[in-house]
């Protein structure tokens, strides 16, 4: 499918998985109105490539080793305020989506819906519109009025996700084991979680904690 546009939309693809980038390249190659002009595998590379290529639309993976896609988005938009960036992620997480939008992302696209919605999203963002998938927007609305976890609670939860006991978490954060238990009680209440494992699962799904920081990959 093509449009009447004569000058192709230039696209920069940023993702640390080669097969995923190949998939994007394949989809874009079939479109007369789009042209892949560059690829990057890290947030740092994304910034360098953007400076050099200044593409119309950047497809930015959120979770990469080192600098995250959100941090790269912030850096690019601080230098190029008109940059149009679509963040790509495996998770529908409302917290992750809010962070991406706050960073200046014009679009938020789930990788599971990529083939179905990628082209429409690129065209929409290029035309100056925002593109947030319905499932993601619904998640944001569902949790809008919930109490956010504090910075300390997120630190505790990150360590729980890494398999640390309350005692070791207390030692790592220089707080008492009892204080860790209080934080966990508050975390369970705020997330409406039944136990520690459930809290970790919910926090990963919602993008509250960083999988790479947990040492679990992503």
C-alpha positions in Angstrom: 0.0 0.0 0.0 1.3 3.5 -0.9 0.1 7.0 -0.5 0.2 10.1 -2.8 3.2 11.5 -1.0 6.1 12.1 -3.3 9.0 12.5 -0.8 9.4 9.3 1.2 9.1 9.5 5.0 12.6 8.8 6.3 12.7 6.4 9.3 15.4 5.5 11.8 15.1 2.1 13.5 16.5 1.6 17.0 16.5 -1.8 18.6 19.1 -4.2 20.1 17.6 -7.3 18.4 18.8 -7.8 14.8 15.8 -9.9 13.8 13.4 -7.3 15.0 15.2 -4.6 13.0 15.2 -6.9 10.0 11.4 -7.2 10.4 11.0 -3.5 10.4 13.2 -3.1 7.4 11.2 -5.7 5.5 7.9 -4.0 6.2 9.2 -0.5 5.3 10.9 -1.7 2.1 7.5 -2.7 0.6 6.2 0.9 1.0 6.9 3.5 -1.7 6.3 6.4 0.7 8.8 5.3 3.4 12.5 4.8 3.4 14.7 3.3 6.2 17.7 5.6 6.4 19.5 4.2 9.5 19.6 1.7 12.3 21.0 1.8 15.8 21.3 -0.8 18.5 21.7 1.4 21.7 20.3 4.6 23.0 23.7 6.3 22.6 23.8 5.2 18.9 20.3 6.5 18.4 21.3 10.0 19.5 24.4 9.9 17.2 22.3 8.6 14.2 19.6 11.2 14.8 22.0 14.0 14.8 23.5 12.8 11.5 20.3 11.7 9.7 17.6 13.8 11.3 14.9 11.3 10.1 11.2 12.2 9.9 10.2 9.4 12.3 12.3 7.4 14.7 11.2 4.0 15.9 12.7 3.6 19.4 12.8 0.4 21.5 12.3 1.3 25.2 14.3 -1.5 26.8 17.9 -1.8 25.7 21.1 -2.4 27.5 22.7 0.8 28.8 20.7 3.9 27.9 17.0 3.2 27.7 14.8 4.3 24.8 13.1 6.8 27.1 16.3 8.4 28.1 17.4 8.5 24.4 14.1 10.1 23.5 14.6 12.8 26.2 18.1 13.5 24.9 17.1 13.7 21.3 14.1 15.9 21.9 16.1 18.3 24.2 18.3 18.9 21.2 15.7 18.5 18.5 12.3 19.6 20.0 10.4 18.7 16.8 11.7 15.1 16.6 8.9 12.6 16.1 9.6 9.5 18.0 7.5 6.3 18.3 8.5 4.1 21.2 8.2 0.3 20.8 7.7 -2.1 23.6 6.7 -5.6 24.5 4.6 -4.4 27.5 1.3 -2.5 27.7 2.5 -1.0 31.0 0.7 2.2 31.9 3.6 3.6 33.9 6.0 2.9 31.1 3.6 4.6 28.6 3.2 7.6 30.9 7.0 7.9 31.1 7.4 7.7 27.3 4.7 10.3 26.7 6.2 12.6 29.3 9.6 12.1 27.5 8.0 13.5 24.3 7.1 10.4 22.4 4.5 11.0 19.7 3.5 7.3 19.5 3.5 4.2 21.6 3.4 0.9 19.8 3.3 -2.7 21.1 5.7 -5.0 19.3 2.9 -7.6 19.1 0.9 -5.3 17.0 3.8 -4.1 14.8 2.9 -5.6 11.5 -0.7 -4.6 11.8 -0.2 -1.0 13.0 3.4 0.1 12.2 2.7 1.8 8.9 -0.4 3.6 10.0 1.5 4.8 13.1 4.4 6.1 11.1 2.2 8.0 8.7 0.1 9.4 11.5 3.0 10.6 13.6 4.7 12.1 10.5 1.5 14.1 9.9 1.9 15.6 13.4 -0.6 13.4 15.2 -0.1 11.3 18.4 -0.7 7.6 18.1 -1.3 5.7 21.3 -2.9 2.2 21.0 -6.3 1.6 22.5 -5.0 -1.1 24.9 -2.3 1.2 26.2 -4.6 4.2 26.6 -7.1 2.0 28.4 -4.4 0.9 30.9 -3.4 4.5 31.6 -7.0 5.4 32.3 -7.6 2.4 34.5 -4.7 3.2 36.8 -4.9 7.0 36.6 -6.0 7.7 40.2 -3.9 5.1 41.9 -1.2 6.2 44.4 2.2 6.0 42.7 5.0 4.0 44.4 7.6 6.2 46.0 11.2 6.1 44.9 12.2 4.0 47.9 9.4 1.5 47.3 10.5 1.1 43.7 14.1 0.5 44.9 12.8 -2.2 47.3 10.6 -3.8 44.6 13.6 -3.8 42.1 15.6 -5.7 44.6 12.7 -8.1 45.4 12.6 -8.8 41.6 16.3 -9.6 41.7 15.6 -12.3 44.3 16.9 -10.5 47.4 15.5 -11.3 50.9 14.2 -8.5 53.2 17.4 -8.8 55.2 19.6 -8.3 52.2 17.5 -5.5 50.8 17.8 -3.8 54.2 21.6 -4.1 54.1 21.7 -2.9 50.5 19.6 0.2 51.2 21.0 0.8 54.7 17.6 0.4 56.4 16.2 -2.0 58.9 14.5 -5.3 57.9 11.4 -4.0 59.6 11.4 -0.9 57.4 11.7 -3.1 54.4 8.6 -5.1 55.6 6.7 -1.8 55.9 7.6 -0.8 52.4 6.5 -4.2 51.1 3.2 -3.9 52.9 2.6 -0.5 51.2 3.7 -1.8 47.8 1.2 -4.7 48.0 -1.6 -2.3 49.0 -0.8 0.2 46.2 -0.5 -2.5 43.6 -3.4 -4.6 44.9 -1.0 -7.5 44.9 -1.5 -10.7 46.8 2.2 -11.4 47.5 5.8 -10.4 46.6 5.8 -12.5 43.4 2.5 -11.0 42.3 3.8 -7.5 43.0 6.9 -8.1 40.9 4.8 -9.5 38.0 2.4 -6.5 38.1 5.2 -4.0 38.3 7.0 -5.5 35.3 3.8 -5.6 33.3 3.1 -2.0 34.1 6.6 -0.8 33.5 7.2 0.3 37.1 10.5 -1.5 37.4 13.3 -2.0 34.8 13.8 -5.6 33.7 17.5 -4.9 32.9 18.1 -3.5 36.3 16.6 -6.7 37.8 19.1 -8.7 35.8 16.4 -10.6 34.0 16.8 -9.3 30.5 14.0 -7.8 28.3 
